[in-house]
Amino acid sequence: MPSTMLATVAATGFTVAFLHAAIPTHWLPFVLVARARGWSKVRTILVTAIAGLGHVRSEERTSELQSRL
């Protein structure tokens, strides 16, 4: 893949990922639960990061399974 195409694909991917993560339905539930339960910022970030990794991994697995069909 030519380097200009790779840069375009990478920039598009990062832009879509940022906009996807900025949707309040992705982070607002964590903020509300953290406030209701009195979590520290560190715990909130840790729980959110773990959930985010699970979200990414499940999407990777779904894509992998779909590519085999």
Sequence and secondary structure as in RCSB ss.txt:
>XXXX:A:sequence
MPSTMLATVAATGFTVAFLHAAIPTHWLPFVLVARARGWSKVRTILVTAIAGLGHVRSEERTSELQSRL
>XXXX:A:secstr
  HHHHHHHHHHHHHHHHHHHHSHHHHHHHHHHHHHHT  HHHHHHHHHHHHHHHHHHHHHHHHHHHT 
